[in-house]
Amino acid sequence: MPRKPAFADLPRRGFLALGAATASLPLIGTADARAAQPTAPAGEPLRVGVLFNLSGRRRVQGARQLLGVRFAAERMRDLTGERVKLVVVDTQGKRAVAREGAREMVQDAGVHVLIGTSAIATSLEVAAVGQAAGVPVVMPSAGSRPKEPYVFGCSSP
């Protein structure tokens, strides 16, 4: 009997979240000419900071978004040969945890780009850190179109 694809049991909303996360990685370097393009030094992987609500009320959505980002990273490696290292933080749906996680990723882990989070309130915290540091941020839960040059939304209007 043939094996079902991993995403076969995802409901429509989960599949859309997967699509949004998959669409996020190509946006990183091309979305806005004003923003610095994330590049890794030759031979080093592109470090992507991923902040999702993996516990708490939005844990299911966060887990699906993480699945989508992991899938996109694998596809990017398969298609371009570029290695991607995902640095993952559970924001627990808390603004302070999201802000501190983003700060640590930028300052300590040296990520080239941030993706997150599963809720607008925590996404705004991540966006503020990325904007201040000049690190591009992809917000899958943008709410409205971000106006900052380093912040990009990929949610439906």
KERO-409846 format. One line per field, with one value per residue: residue number from 1; residue in one letter; y, z, x of N, C-alpha, C, CB in turn. Coordinates in nm, 4 decimals. Glycine has a CB too. Layout:
BEGIN
nr NUM	... $
rest A	... $
n_y Y	... $
n_z Z	... $
n_x X	... $
ca_y Y	... $
ca_z Z	... $
ca_x X	... $
c_y Y	... $
c_z Z	... $
c_x X	... $
cb_y Y	... $
cb_z Z	... $
cb_x X	... $
END
This chain:
BEGIN
nr 1	2	3	4	5	6	7	8	9	10	11	12	13	14	15	16	17	18	19	20	21	22	23	24	25	26	27	28	29	30	31	32	33	34	35	36	37	38	39	40	41	42	43	44	45	46	47	48	49	50	51	52	53	54	55	56	57	58	59	60	61	62	63	64	65	66	67	68	69	70	71	72	73	74	75	76	77	78	79	80	81	82	83	84	85	86	87	88	89	90	91	92	93	94	95	96	97	98	99	100	101	102	103	104	105	106	107	108	109	110	111	112	113	114	115	116	117	118	119	120	121	122	123	124	125	126	127	128	129	130	131	132	133	134	135	136	137	138	139	140	141	142	143	144	145	146	147	148	149	150	151	152	153	154	155	156	157 $
rest M	P	R	K	P	A	F	A	D	L	P	R	R	G	F	L	A	L	G	A	A	T	A	S	L	P	L	I	G	T	A	D	A	R	A	A	Q	P	T	A	P	A	G	E	P	L	R	V	G	V	L	F	N	L	S	G	R	R	R	V	Q	G	A	R	Q	L	L	G	V	R	F	A	A	E	R	M	R	D	L	T	G	E	R	V	K	L	V	V	V	D	T	Q	G	K	R	A	V	A	R	E	G	A	R	E	M	V	Q	D	A	G	V	H	V	L	I	G	T	S	A	I	A	T	S	L	E	V	A	A	V	G	Q	A	A	G	V	P	V	V	M	P	S	A	G	S	R	P	K	E	P	Y	V	F	G	C	S	S	P $
n_y -0.1176	0.2224	0.4878	0.7561	1.1072	1.3317	1.5613	1.5003	1.4780	1.7324	2.0010	2.2534	2.5106	2.4491	2.3603	2.5956	2.7460	2.5993	2.6476	2.9255	2.9397	2.7975	2.9689	3.1778	3.1660	3.2179	3.4906	3.6204	3.7311	3.8960	4.0655	4.3448	4.6132	4.7928	4.6587	4.4702	4.1929	3.8669	3.6915	3.4192	3.3631	3.2170	2.8674	2.8441	2.7709	2.9233	3.0908	3.0671	3.2157	3.0860	3.1465	3.0290	2.9705	2.7063	2.5848	2.6192	2.8102	2.8374	2.6215	2.4119	2.5430	2.6672	2.4407	2.3375	2.5484	2.5402	2.2902	2.3527	2.5440	2.3867	2.2057	2.3848	2.4652	2.2257	2.1879	2.4125	2.3492	2.1180	2.2222	2.4408	2.3830	2.5233	2.5309	2.5298	2.6356	2.5904	2.7735	2.7227	2.8517	2.8264	3.0381	3.0321	3.1734	3.4145	3.7547	3.8666	3.6462	3.5953	3.8356	3.8274	3.5837	3.6421	3.8482	3.7082	3.5297	3.7009	3.8414	3.6419	3.3917	3.4764	3.4913	3.5172	3.5894	3.6303	3.4397	3.4548	3.5210	3.2837	3.4407	3.7708	3.9616	3.8601	3.8460	4.1144	4.1863	4.0361	4.1505	4.4140	4.3745	4.2622	4.4727	4.6815	4.5722	4.5439	4.3081	4.1016	4.0237	3.7856	3.7759	3.5540	3.5970	3.8589	4.0428	4.3315	4.5048	4.5320	4.8277	4.8812	4.8750	4.6341	4.4370	4.1919	4.0845	3.7863	3.6946	3.6367	3.9098 $
n_z 0.0000	-0.0896	0.0681	0.2588	0.1880	0.4074	0.4599	0.4160	0.6037	0.6928	0.7729	0.5774	0.6745	0.8024	0.5832	0.4379	0.6139	0.5978	0.3313	0.3427	0.5068	0.3469	0.1329	0.2488	0.2639	-0.0030	-0.0184	0.1425	0.0406	-0.1695	-0.1368	-0.0801	-0.1943	-0.0276	0.2009	0.3604	0.2036	0.3268	0.3697	0.3880	0.4914	0.2614	0.2448	0.4915	0.6586	0.5879	0.8490	1.0064	1.2140	1.3872	1.5255	1.6919	1.8360	2.0142	2.2278	2.4514	2.3732	2.0863	1.9913	1.8032	1.5564	1.5516	1.5445	1.2948	1.1314	1.1799	1.0713	0.8032	0.7555	0.7985	0.5880	0.3709	0.4054	0.3525	0.0836	-0.0287	0.0099	-0.1503	-0.4044	-0.4495	-0.3302	-0.1173	0.2228	0.5092	0.8347	1.0921	1.3698	1.6407	1.8477	2.1091	2.1603	2.3440	2.3241	2.4464	2.4777	2.5930	2.5954	2.3219	2.2344	2.3799	2.2859	2.0111	2.0340	2.1470	1.9376	1.7324	1.8486	1.9809	1.8398	1.5845	1.3614	1.0196	0.9296	1.0536	1.1293	1.2192	1.4333	1.5566	1.6251	1.6174	1.8202	1.9369	1.7063	1.6459	1.8434	1.7703	1.5203	1.5926	1.7171	1.5051	1.3137	1.4529	1.4652	1.2028	1.0728	0.8477	0.8766	0.8543	0.8757	0.9374	1.0490	1.0068	1.0065	0.9266	0.6494	0.6997	0.7567	0.7980	0.6744	0.7027	0.7604	0.6686	0.5654	0.5215	0.5300	0.4487	0.3363 $
n_x 0.0835	0.0614	0.2414	0.1031	0.1366	0.3172	0.1724	-0.0931	-0.3016	-0.3428	-0.5572	-0.7322	-0.6546	-0.4100	-0.2666	-0.2515	-0.0948	0.1400	0.2006	0.2430	0.4676	0.6471	0.6602	0.7928	1.0809	1.1930	1.1272	1.3006	1.5478	1.4610	1.2456	1.2510	1.4318	1.5530	1.6200	1.8781	2.0252	2.0110	2.3018	2.5220	2.8566	3.0905	3.0677	2.9457	2.6351	2.3135	2.1767	1.8747	1.6517	1.3874	1.0839	0.8183	0.4948	0.5061	0.4013	0.1230	-0.1794	-0.1755	-0.0309	-0.0723	-0.0985	0.1543	0.3229	0.2585	0.3387	0.6139	0.6721	0.6259	0.8302	1.0566	1.0255	1.0489	1.3153	1.4488	1.3734	1.4938	1.7616	1.7720	1.7113	1.8860	2.1236	2.2150	2.2953	2.0888	2.0500	1.8346	1.7389	1.5566	1.2978	1.0646	0.8079	0.6084	0.3809	0.4138	0.4891	0.7254	0.8971	0.9199	1.0433	1.2893	1.3907	1.4261	1.6148	1.8347	1.8835	1.9673	2.1880	2.3493	2.3355	2.3719	2.1923	2.0819	1.8366	1.5005	1.2096	0.8796	0.5992	0.3542	0.1409	0.0000	0.0704	0.3091	0.4607	0.5038	0.6840	0.9108	0.9549	1.0254	1.2741	1.4258	1.4127	1.5457	1.8007	1.8690	1.8134	1.6483	1.2983	1.0467	0.7081	0.4667	0.2221	0.1214	-0.0971	-0.1514	-0.0023	0.3394	0.5365	0.8012	1.1367	1.2843	1.1052	0.8722	0.5570	0.3671	0.1125	-0.2355	-0.4425 $
ca_y 0.0000	0.3420	0.5717	0.8884	1.2183	1.3829	1.6698	1.4547	1.4958	1.8723	2.0712	2.3644	2.6153	2.3999	2.3571	2.7350	2.7849	2.5328	2.7231	3.0556	2.9179	2.7594	3.0897	3.2752	3.1653	3.2945	3.6338	3.6747	3.8152	3.9699	4.1384	4.4897	4.6519	4.8708	4.5688	4.3927	4.0540	3.7789	3.6029	3.3516	3.3521	3.0964	2.7435	2.8420	2.7658	3.0372	3.0680	3.1221	3.2115	3.0505	3.1651	2.9948	2.9310	2.5603	2.5424	2.7166	2.8081	2.8266	2.5212	2.3351	2.6307	2.6825	2.3154	2.3282	2.6466	2.4878	2.1845	2.4201	2.6050	2.2764	2.1576	2.4857	2.4594	2.1063	2.2158	2.5086	2.2731	2.0291	2.2973	2.5348	2.3334	2.6062	2.4725	2.6165	2.5905	2.6496	2.7927	2.7248	2.8924	2.8238	3.1650	3.0020	3.2711	3.5260	3.8629	3.8807	3.5307	3.6188	3.9448	3.7798	3.4808	3.7097	3.9189	3.6085	3.4762	3.8025	3.8746	3.5269	3.2878	3.5385	3.4520	3.6086	3.6262	3.5795	3.4061	3.4286	3.4021	3.2309	3.5381	3.9076	4.0295	3.8140	3.8824	4.2544	4.1882	3.9854	4.2515	4.5277	4.3343	4.2507	4.6056	4.7545	4.5113	4.5367	4.1687	4.0831	3.9463	3.7417	3.7580	3.4816	3.6437	4.0036	4.1228	4.4324	4.5104	4.6060	4.9428	4.8881	4.8211	4.5000	4.3494	4.1481	4.0006	3.6906	3.6411	3.6892	4.0337 $
ca_z 0.0000	-0.0939	0.1880	0.2474	0.2116	0.5443	0.4751	0.3718	0.7072	0.7335	0.7271	0.4852	0.7440	0.8206	0.4531	0.4048	0.6970	0.5368	0.2095	0.3800	0.5548	0.2315	0.0525	0.3234	0.2389	-0.1217	0.0037	0.2299	-0.0260	-0.2841	-0.1104	-0.0741	-0.2268	0.0832	0.3081	0.3330	0.1707	0.4164	0.3041	0.4778	0.4348	0.1815	0.3191	0.6127	0.6287	0.6162	0.9805	1.0098	1.3455	1.3736	1.6538	1.6819	1.9600	2.0097	2.3444	2.4771	2.2918	1.9415	1.9671	1.6810	1.4451	1.5544	1.5000	1.1494	1.0686	1.1884	0.9705	0.6735	0.7441	0.7804	0.4510	0.2816	0.4180	0.2799	-0.0593	-0.0674	-0.0004	-0.2661	-0.5296	-0.4692	-0.2678	-0.0019	0.3524	0.5971	0.9744	1.1626	1.5142	1.6762	1.9836	2.1443	2.2247	2.4436	2.3081	2.5373	2.4120	2.6492	2.5509	2.1800	2.2255	2.4294	2.1926	1.8904	2.0702	2.1602	1.8051	1.6569	1.9123	2.0184	1.7359	1.4576	1.2506	0.9054	0.9094	1.1542	1.0849	1.3324	1.5091	1.5282	1.6673	1.5826	1.9323	1.9494	1.5810	1.6560	1.9271	1.6860	1.4169	1.6526	1.7377	1.3742	1.2549	1.5250	1.4372	1.0588	1.0312	0.7874	0.9518	0.7803	0.9734	0.8798	1.1149	1.0030	1.0334	0.8210	0.5803	0.7762	0.6875	0.8240	0.5598	0.7250	0.8056	0.5574	0.6007	0.4173	0.5596	0.3585	0.3896 $
ca_x 0.0000	0.1461	0.2441	0.0413	0.2289	0.3149	0.0756	-0.2247	-0.4025	-0.3537	-0.6763	-0.7056	-0.5795	-0.2739	-0.2010	-0.2213	0.0194	0.2539	0.2316	0.2988	0.6041	0.7262	0.6794	0.8722	1.2245	1.2327	1.1068	1.4042	1.6457	1.4130	1.1229	1.2629	1.5687	1.6088	1.6649	1.9990	1.9969	2.0843	2.3965	2.6143	2.9909	3.1105	3.0857	2.8639	2.4912	2.2282	2.1152	1.7397	1.5891	1.2458	1.0150	0.6768	0.4290	0.5045	0.3243	0.0175	-0.3008	-0.1519	0.0736	-0.0982	-0.0612	0.2995	0.3849	0.2381	0.4259	0.7501	0.6792	0.6392	0.9624	1.1527	1.0071	1.1060	1.4608	1.4928	1.3560	1.5967	1.8861	1.7630	1.7055	1.9968	2.2458	2.2491	2.2615	2.0116	2.0460	1.7223	1.7534	1.4146	1.2604	0.9223	0.7748	0.5053	0.2741	0.4405	0.5622	0.8602	0.9766	0.9461	1.1404	1.4185	1.4379	1.4747	1.7378	1.9412	1.9157	2.0417	2.3155	2.4318	2.3404	2.4117	2.1047	2.0775	1.6966	1.4074	1.0742	0.7903	0.5607	0.2209	0.0398	0.0388	0.1359	0.4479	0.5280	0.5458	0.8051	1.0199	0.9776	1.0961	1.4137	1.4888	1.4249	1.6498	1.9313	1.8926	1.7990	1.5163	1.2001	0.9282	0.5996	0.3533	0.0988	0.1431	-0.2162	-0.1534	0.1265	0.4403	0.5927	0.9437	1.2114	1.3381	0.9978	0.7888	0.4423	0.3279	-0.0210	-0.3369	-0.5007 $
c_y 0.1246	0.4251	0.7069	0.9963	1.2726	1.4878	1.6284	1.4788	1.6402	1.9315	2.1900	2.4723	2.5746	2.3977	2.4984	2.7848	2.7241	2.6077	2.8572	3.0418	2.8803	2.8801	3.1891	3.2795	3.2357	3.4445	3.6985	3.7699	3.9050	4.0634	4.2891	4.5281	4.7301	4.7813	4.4940	4.2494	3.9649	3.6877	3.5434	3.3512	3.2180	2.9761	2.7334	2.8356	2.8997	3.0065	3.1434	3.1044	3.1912	3.0575	3.1374	2.9574	2.7785	2.4997	2.6506	2.7047	2.7830	2.7208	2.4418	2.4164	2.6464	2.5581	2.2994	2.4284	2.5992	2.3758	2.2454	2.4814	2.4971	2.2201	2.2549	2.4836	2.3383	2.1270	2.3120	2.4385	2.1851	2.1048	2.3830	2.4841	2.4145	2.5385	2.5761	2.5554	2.6652	2.6554	2.8175	2.7627	2.8829	2.9528	3.1478	3.0987	3.3946	3.6293	3.8741	3.7669	3.5473	3.7248	3.8971	3.6724	3.5421	3.7812	3.8225	3.5519	3.5735	3.8228	3.7540	3.4232	3.3447	3.4985	3.5596	3.6607	3.5657	3.5487	3.3844	3.5481	3.3578	3.3275	3.6791	3.9746	3.9889	3.8456	4.0251	4.2686	4.1440	4.0895	4.3698	4.4956	4.3271	4.3858	4.6836	4.7025	4.5073	4.3944	4.1516	3.9897	3.9129	3.7067	3.6832	3.5230	3.7962	4.0857	4.2291	4.4393	4.5924	4.7193	4.9572	4.8215	4.6807	4.3981	4.3211	4.0586	3.9058	3.6247	3.7014	3.8122	4.0104 $
c_z 0.0000	0.0329	0.1619	0.2645	0.3531	0.5661	0.4404	0.4751	0.7543	0.6860	0.6405	0.5510	0.7646	0.6894	0.4093	0.4859	0.6417	0.4123	0.2405	0.4268	0.4394	0.1449	0.1193	0.2810	0.1097	-0.1035	0.0743	0.1559	-0.1337	-0.2551	-0.1154	-0.0967	-0.1142	0.1910	0.2652	0.3019	0.2642	0.3369	0.4094	0.4121	0.3624	0.2706	0.4461	0.5744	0.6551	0.7477	0.9865	1.1500	1.3294	1.5118	1.6327	1.8198	1.9570	2.1345	2.3706	2.3781	2.1430	1.9051	1.8394	1.5585	1.4376	1.5049	1.3489	1.0753	1.0700	1.0872	0.8316	0.6527	0.7250	0.6389	0.3525	0.2862	0.3435	0.1286	-0.1091	-0.0837	-0.1251	-0.3977	-0.5553	-0.4148	-0.1467	0.1269	0.4374	0.7363	1.0424	1.3116	1.5653	1.8237	1.9977	2.2187	2.3357	2.4338	2.3943	2.4700	2.4622	2.6040	2.4030	2.1623	2.2666	2.3366	2.0659	1.9192	2.0804	2.0242	1.7251	1.7169	1.9351	1.9071	1.5995	1.3401	1.1432	0.8795	1.0210	1.0877	1.2100	1.3611	1.4686	1.5657	1.6405	1.6960	1.9463	1.8230	1.5869	1.7416	1.8463	1.5804	1.4718	1.6722	1.6042	1.3088	1.3206	1.4913	1.2884	1.0054	0.9717	0.8695	0.8597	0.8837	0.9082	0.9405	1.1195	1.0398	0.9271	0.7614	0.6609	0.6921	0.7072	0.7108	0.5789	0.7623	0.6909	0.6078	0.4876	0.4491	0.4623	0.4199	0.4509 $
c_x 0.0885	0.1322	0.1799	0.1475	0.2110	0.2068	-0.0672	-0.3343	-0.4174	-0.4860	-0.6352	-0.6197	-0.4329	-0.1976	-0.1645	-0.1017	0.1480	0.2977	0.2943	0.4432	0.6962	0.7571	0.7727	1.0180	1.2644	1.2169	1.2238	1.4973	1.5905	1.2979	1.1381	1.4088	1.6332	1.6665	1.7901	1.9604	2.0773	2.1760	2.4873	2.7517	3.0066	3.1381	3.0035	2.7172	2.4237	2.1576	1.9825	1.6832	1.4396	1.1813	0.8670	0.6246	0.4118	0.4398	0.2198	-0.0972	-0.2772	-0.0472	0.0526	-0.0581	0.0909	0.3716	0.3718	0.3260	0.5709	0.7707	0.6992	0.7759	1.0692	1.1461	1.0721	1.2583	1.5174	1.4826	1.4636	1.7310	1.8851	1.7726	1.8284	2.1297	2.2880	2.2040	2.1896	2.0123	1.9320	1.7534	1.6116	1.3958	1.1091	0.8914	0.6712	0.3874	0.2928	0.5305	0.7060	0.9517	1.0134	1.0547	1.2800	1.4770	1.4946	1.6063	1.8556	1.9818	2.0015	2.1803	2.4054	2.4466	2.3780	2.3245	2.1051	1.9372	1.6135	1.2737	0.9904	0.7015	0.4206	0.1092	0.0913	0.1158	0.2821	0.5275	0.5803	0.6710	0.9269	1.0561	1.0569	1.2446	1.4867	1.5121	1.5383	1.7895	1.9641	1.8888	1.6593	1.4283	1.0842	0.8226	0.4833	0.2194	0.0990	0.0207	-0.2349	-0.0136	0.2270	0.4996	0.7437	1.0215	1.2678	1.2313	0.9020	0.6772	0.4110	0.1937	-0.1200	-0.4018	-0.6376 $
cb_y -0.0006	0.4273	0.5907	0.9060	1.3305	1.4411	1.7860	1.3083	1.4091	1.9542	2.1178	2.4254	2.6462	2.2609	2.2898	2.8245	2.7409	2.3875	2.7437	3.1207	2.8083	2.6532	3.1556	3.2451	3.0246	3.2502	3.6568	3.5620	3.7315	3.8762	4.0995	4.5446	4.7336	4.9614	4.4688	4.3982	4.0233	3.6963	3.6774	3.2061	3.3667	3.1163	2.7275	2.9661	2.6566	3.0648	3.1138	3.0537	3.3406	2.9072	3.3098	2.8788	3.0047	2.5072	2.5193	2.8565	2.9370	2.9609	2.4264	2.2945	2.7691	2.7155	2.1948	2.3520	2.7818	2.4372	2.0975	2.5271	2.6904	2.1642	2.1401	2.6250	2.4543	1.9842	2.2743	2.6215	2.1868	1.9511	2.3841	2.6659	2.3322	2.7459	2.4210	2.6357	2.6158	2.5699	2.9138	2.5873	3.0373	2.6972	3.2639	3.0070	3.2079	3.4754	3.9947	3.8846	3.3971	3.6620	4.0632	3.7241	3.3851	3.8101	3.9937	3.4950	3.4446	3.9361	3.9422	3.4609	3.2170	3.5036	3.4266	3.5398	3.5790	3.6819	3.2784	3.3927	3.4295	3.1010	3.5202	3.9903	3.9998	3.6626	3.8663	4.3397	4.0967	3.8510	4.2999	4.5658	4.1980	4.1648	4.6825	4.7448	4.3709	4.5990	4.0700	4.0291	4.0241	3.6189	3.8956	3.3331	3.5845	4.0433	4.1876	4.5726	4.5701	4.5109	5.0677	4.8222	4.9124	4.5046	4.4119	4.0748	4.0864	3.5830	3.6707	3.5822	4.1384 $
cb_z 0.1213	-0.2155	0.2366	0.3525	0.1076	0.5796	0.3888	0.3385	0.8239	0.6782	0.8472	0.4361	0.8797	0.8816	0.3481	0.4306	0.8438	0.5029	0.1269	0.4899	0.6627	0.1501	0.0253	0.4695	0.2355	-0.2407	0.0834	0.2914	-0.0840	-0.3882	0.0215	0.0620	-0.3539	0.1433	0.3461	0.4527	0.0218	0.5022	0.1958	0.5103	0.5458	0.0825	0.3530	0.7009	0.7116	0.4990	1.0965	0.9040	1.4251	1.3102	1.7109	1.5812	1.9775	1.9942	2.4709	2.4730	2.3079	1.8870	2.0832	1.6721	1.4603	1.6943	1.5718	1.1139	1.1393	1.3305	0.9736	0.6601	0.8691	0.8823	0.4187	0.3185	0.5662	0.3222	-0.0864	0.0368	0.1254	-0.2617	-0.5302	-0.4041	-0.3677	-0.0144	0.4250	0.5447	1.0487	1.1367	1.5506	1.6477	2.0153	2.2314	2.1213	2.5843	2.3400	2.6676	2.4333	2.8025	2.5732	2.1076	2.3139	2.5723	2.1573	1.8380	2.2029	2.2529	1.7280	1.6547	2.0431	2.1399	1.7262	1.4267	1.3007	0.7811	0.7703	1.2702	0.9913	1.4569	1.6611	1.6011	1.8181	1.5477	2.0616	1.9779	1.4618	1.7142	2.0508	1.6184	1.3596	1.7877	1.8105	1.2841	1.2683	1.6751	1.4932	1.0254	1.1518	0.6463	1.0775	0.6851	1.0291	0.8980	1.2594	0.8674	1.1713	0.8754	0.4391	0.8241	0.7340	0.9583	0.5278	0.8330	0.9246	0.4521	0.6338	0.4006	0.7067	0.3270	0.2799 $
cb_x -0.0953	0.1113	0.3876	-0.0716	0.2070	0.4493	0.1162	-0.2189	-0.3695	-0.2355	-0.7623	-0.8375	-0.6451	-0.2758	-0.2914	-0.3443	-0.0022	0.2202	0.1064	0.2141	0.6067	0.6540	0.5462	0.8645	1.2738	1.1519	0.9814	1.4845	1.7491	1.3731	1.0704	1.2113	1.5714	1.5026	1.5536	2.0974	2.0301	1.9880	2.4782	2.5663	3.0982	3.2255	3.2276	2.8917	2.4234	2.1256	2.2105	1.6484	1.6184	1.2282	1.0374	0.6542	0.2900	0.6464	0.4171	0.0740	-0.3724	-0.1081	0.0810	-0.2475	-0.1286	0.3454	0.3210	0.0901	0.4136	0.7798	0.5511	0.5346	0.9936	1.1258	0.8562	1.0546	1.5015	1.4095	1.2159	1.6076	1.9074	1.6334	1.5844	1.9639	2.3567	2.1851	2.3884	1.8658	2.1839	1.5926	1.8535	1.3501	1.3100	0.8857	0.7236	0.5649	0.1427	0.5054	0.4901	0.8537	0.8980	0.8170	1.0964	1.4036	1.3246	1.3695	1.7195	1.8965	1.7875	1.9645	2.2901	2.3735	2.2058	2.5535	1.9606	2.1300	1.6453	1.3891	1.0728	0.8707	0.5670	0.2012	0.0043	-0.0849	0.0620	0.4520	0.4325	0.4330	0.7875	0.9799	0.8440	1.0318	1.4214	1.4046	1.2928	1.6259	1.9357	2.0251	1.8222	1.5306	1.1507	0.9596	0.5514	0.3730	0.0860	0.1889	-0.2075	-0.1993	0.1097	0.5524	0.5240	0.9772	1.3232	1.4424	0.9226	0.8727	0.3191	0.4359	-0.0631	-0.4427	-0.5112 $
END
